[in-house]
Amino acid sequence: MRVLSGIQPSGKLHIGNYFGAMRQNLKLQDENEGFYFIADYHALTSNPTSDDIRQRILDVAMDYLALGLDPKKSVFWRQSDVSEVAELTWFLSCVTPLGLLQRCTTYKDKVAQGLSPNLGLFTYPALMAADILLFKSDLVPVGADQKQHLEMTRDMAQRFNNAYGEIFPLPKDYILESVAVVPGIDGRKMSKSYGNTIEIFEPENSVKKKVMSVVTDSTPMESPKDPDKCNVFAMLKLFASPEELAEWDQKYRQGGIGYGHAKKRLVEMIHDYFRPYREKRKDLENNLDEVERILQTGAQRARAIGRQTIDEVRKAVGLCPMGNR
């Protein structure tokens, strides 16, 4: 089955990104036809500087490749290298009712967070639908809170099909069985917008400093502690084996240890888990030409498929397919 997933180059990837979605997305490439793209068109809705977005695109590319994306198994490209997605966005926009876009909760949430309510942000769902439908994707991994995105895509596809014939199969959602929400160092959900993240590839001494600053309560070292209400224990769950986690659970409930002990162990586990990926990323940093080659090769493969879809769409609506010119 063809599985499609995109990620915005909106900042440094953190362990919440990885355990919340990335790890599961990457596993899907082992048994499916994986399509992964860097959603740089989408990132423009927040008006980043040209230097920022250029560096962020490169960072995301290296991060994904270092964390296990295999260009021999999957297609990996920059969204902006496949211009057909912008063309399909227009076709879908012409069959999408205004009310459907007005009901999008993501738009309302972004505006509430202070993002400028520009047209690109408002029509974001049409571009997202084009990303999915251009490649006639079968499955789209989403979190439970993102189901509306795919429902809107299915709605647009059905409206187009009703008007012009059965061009688009209706994609299905693949609900990610995510771990519990990963807390940031301040106890809120780990998020770039909160500035409370632990980045996957930041220097190890910086990781240690952040972990040691994770917010905890003031329970004395000798007193029992509730692991279910501890931010450090929530992070331990991501890395510890079931056996070790059970030991920490017992230590918490018995008392006699401080949160500092758990933090020090968490630092060790984070370093051990991501160290092989760090080494891979350093190799990529020293071979940026190879990173670019992978993206260009992926874009060529993606465009070949996207061009076929656009020609079908053009023919269906009564326009001349590009291949006939």
N, C-alpha and C positions, 0 to 999 in steps of 0.2 A: 504494500500500500504506500501511497505517496503522502509523506508527512511534511508539513511546512511550519516553520517557526521563524519569527523575526525578533531582533532585539535592537532597541534604540541606542545610539552612541551618545548617551546623555551624561556620562560620567564614569568614574572608575567602578568596575564590578566588585561587589562585596560578597561576603559569605552568605548573606541573605538571598542574593540573586542565585548563588550556586545551589544551595540546598532547597530553595523554594521552587526552582524550575529548571535551571540549566542542566543539572546532573541527570534529571529524568529525560529532558529533551534529547540529550546526547546519547542516552541508552537506546532511544528509539531507532537510531541509525543502524544498529546492528541487525535488525530484522525487517527494516522497511527501506523505502527509497527516500532518503532524507534530503530536504530542501531547506537550507538555512541562509538567511540574509541579514545584512546590517541595514536597519531601517533609517537611513540618513535623511530621506525625504520627510519622514515623520518627525525627525528631530528638529527640523527647521521651524516647526510651529512655535517653538520657544525662543526663536531668534538668537541662536548662539553666534558668536563671532566666527569668521571663516577659519581663523587659526585654531580655535577651540574644536570645532567640529572635525577639522582635518585630522587633528591629533587623536580625538576620541574614536574616530573610525579606525585608525591604525591600531589603537589600543584594544578595541573590541576584537578586531581580527586576530591579533596575536593572542589575546586571552582565550578565545574560543579554540584556536588551533592548539594552544598549550594544554588546554583542559580536556582535549580528546576528540575534537571534531576531525574526522578523517576525510580529506578531500578525495580519496579514492573510493569511498563509500557514498559520499554525499556531495551535493552541489552547494557551493558556498560563494556568495557574491554580495557586492554593494547594491542596494536597491536602485540607486541613481544610475548605475551602469546598464540598467534594463529599462529603457525609456518607454517600452510598451506598457508598463504599469501605469504611467501617467495617462496614456491614451485610453486605456480601459477605464480608468477612473472617470473620464469624461462621459463615456458611454453609459456607465452605471449611474452617474449623476443625473442623467436625463430620464431615468425611469424611477428615481428615488424621490418619494414624497418628502416635502419639507418637514412634516410632522414626525417622520421617522427619525430624522436627525435631531430634532428638538427634544426628543425623549431620551437621548443618549446621556447616561449618567456620568460617563467619563468627562464629557465636555463640561457639564455642570461642576464636577469635582475640581477640574483643572482651573476653571475660572474662580471658584471659591478659594483656591489656594493662591490666587494672585496672578495667574497667567493671563496675558492679554487675550481677550476674546476675539481673535482674528479669524478670517474666513477659513484659513487652512486648518485650524483647530476644529472649527465647526464641521467641516466636511471630511474630517479625519476618517470616519467610518467608511466612506466611499473609497478612499485610498487603501484602507485596510482590506476591504472586500476585493479590490482589484489585485492586491498582493496574493490573496488566496485563490481567486478564481482564474487568474491568468495561467496558473499551472494546473488547474483542475485538481486541486488537492483533495485527498480523501479524508485525512485526519488533520486537525489543528489542535495541538496541545494548549490548553488554557487552564487557568485556575478557576475555581468555582465562582469567584467574583467577576470573572470575565466572560461568562456565558453570553451576556447580552451582545457582545461584539460579534460572536459567530452567528447568533440569531439574526442580527441585522444583515450579515453577509448572505445568509440563506434567503432572507426576504428579498434582497436586491437581485440575487440570482433568479429567484422564482419570478419576480416581476419582469426581468429581461426575457426569460424563457417564455412567459405567457404572451409577451408582445412580439417576439421574433423567432420563436422556435426553441427546441431543446438544445441549447448550446452548453450550458453549465450544469454539471452534476452538483448536487447539494452536499457540501462538505459536512462531516460529522465532527463534533467536539471530542477531544480526548481529555477528560478531566484529570489533571495532575493530582495524584495522591500526595499532596505536599505534606511536609512535616509541619508541626505547629509553627506559628509565626515566629520568626527568628528575632529576638530582641536586640536592640542596639545598645550601645554602652550607657545610654541614659534610661533604659527600660522600656522606651517606646519601640514600636516596630522599626527594625533596621531599615533605613531609607536615606537615599542621598539628600532628599529635601529636608530631612531633619539634621543632617550633618552628624549622624551618630553611628557611622558604619565602621566596620573592620574590613578593609579592602583585601582582596585575595592575594594581590601581588605587591602590596606595600612592604617596605623593609621590615625584617623580622623584629628589629628593636622597636619600631613604631607599633607593630602588632602587640608586643609585650606591654608597652606603655598604655595602649588603649584597653587591653584586657584587664590590666591591674586597676583601671579607673572605672570599670563596670559598676554601676550603681547597685548597692545591696543595702539591707536594713542594718540596724545597730545591735542586733542580737549578740550578746557576749560570746566569746569563743567557747566557753565551757557549757553553754546552754544548747539544748536541742534546737534544730532549725527545720523549717518546712521546705523541702526541695521543690515542691510544686509551686512555690511563690518566689523562687530565686532565679534571677536572670542568668547567673553563672551556671547553675544546674541545667537550665534550658539550653545553654550552649554546649554543655558537656554531652547532652543527648545526641548532638549532631556527630560527635566524633568517637565517643567511648563505645567499647564492645558491651553487649548486654551484661556480661559478668562484671566488668569494671563499673558500669553504671549502677548495678545493684549494690556494689560495695560502697559507692559514694552516697547512695540513698540511705544506706544503713548508718554511715558516718554522720550524715546530716542529722538524722533522727536521734542518734545517741548523744550528740554533742561532743565537745572536746577538741573540735577543730574549728579554725577560723575560715572565713571566706577566702582569705589570702591563699590558703593551701589549695583550695579548688581552683583559684585563678592561675596559680603557678602550673598546675597540671594541665589546665586548659591551654595555656600558652604552648606547652610541650606538644600537645596533640595537634594544635593548629599547624605548628611548624612541621611536624612529622607528616601530616596529611598532605600539605600543599608543596612540600619541598621538591618532589619530582617534577611537579608542574612548573615550579619556579625555574628549574634548570632548563626545561624545554622552552620556556618563554625567553630566557636569556639567549638561547641559541637563535630564536626567531629575531630578536632585537639585533643580532649580528648578521642577519641575512634577510633584510627587508625586501630585497629583490624577489626572493622566493615567496614572501607573503603576498606581494603584488601579483606575482605570476599566478598564484592560487586563486586570487580574487578575479583576475582577468579570465582565467580558464573557466571558472564557475559562471561568470557573466556570459561568456559565449554559449555555454550549455543552456543557461536559463533563457537567453534571448532566442535561441533556436526553438524552444518550446513555446515561449511567449509569442513569437511571431506567428506561429501556426494558429494560436488561439485568436489573435487580433485579426488575422485574415478571415477566420470563420465569422467573427463578430462583424467585421466590415461588410462581408457578403450578406449576412443576415439582415443588416439594417439598410442595405441598398447602396453601400459605398463600394468603390473599387478596391479589392484587396491589394496590398502593397506588392505582393508577389507577381501581380499581373502588369506592373508598370515597367 
